[in-house]
């Protein structure tokens, strides 16, 4: 549905986007991740046809996006990072205004407004002015405005910035429903936990370059040595006996702090039984066992050397 090929954008000496390529399919949510200034919003602007690329191209359903007014853009909806609402208008009147810009009118427009107000949970506030809405409600109304013309592709640029947890969960439910309906979603965020919950595929951008592009599980496997097994040892004894654990197949590292043995594994499922067996055979008793795998924050830190929330 969406093909992005070798996008490039420069502002003077600053290369904001360098050779960014990816695809997105119907019923798929692609997470476009990275810190502030990584090039996410610039990439979205070029996909939406709002910024002319210095190189590369964007295709929607096979049709090339050539200009800001290209008709193929009718298949796309944009939820911008900045709220695009009129505070003095009611929720319904805001949507009527945006619907008119999409050349909707009459019964079709009224039906679309009702349908999308219901989707975002604002049907009971349709007559209230946007000025009286919370930040989260405004974000949900912003989403409804982008859906009025029933686009095939939805671009969401940081749609949960400044949103309370309840509204964030409501937005998540909306996006999951749109995915079930077969919409193609491109979701930019620097909140890695959101992408882990929502996205089918992860694209990490740093300094304008794609440094990872794969499924969530595959991206996690880029740094397999952060799979961690933690065991509380009841009878640790003296000395660095745990050095022997490091020699087990599949074990990358092992260290001991107080009574906690931490073992880094290349694969939790394969290597964990070897660790358990060695401890049992050597008389060590465990009172608590926990494991964890690489989250996206850890992946990003490993790949780039900096936290995703640092510019």
Secondary structure, 3 states (H helix, E strand, C coil): CEEEEEEEEEECCEEEEEEEEEEECCCCEEEEECCCCCCHHHHHHHHCCCCCCCEEEEEECCEECCCCCCHHHHHEEEECCCCCCCCCCEHHHHHHHHHHHCCCCHHHHHHHHHHHHHHCCCHHHCCCEHHHCCHHHHHHHHHHHHHCCCCCEEEEECCCCCCCHHHHHHHHHHHHHHHHCCCEEEEEECCHHHHHHHCCEEEEEECCEEEEEEEHHHHHHHHHHHEEEEEEECCCCCCCHHHHHHHCCCEEEEEEECCEEEEEECCHHHHHHHHHHHHHHCCCCEEEEEEECCCHHHHHHHHHCCCCCCC
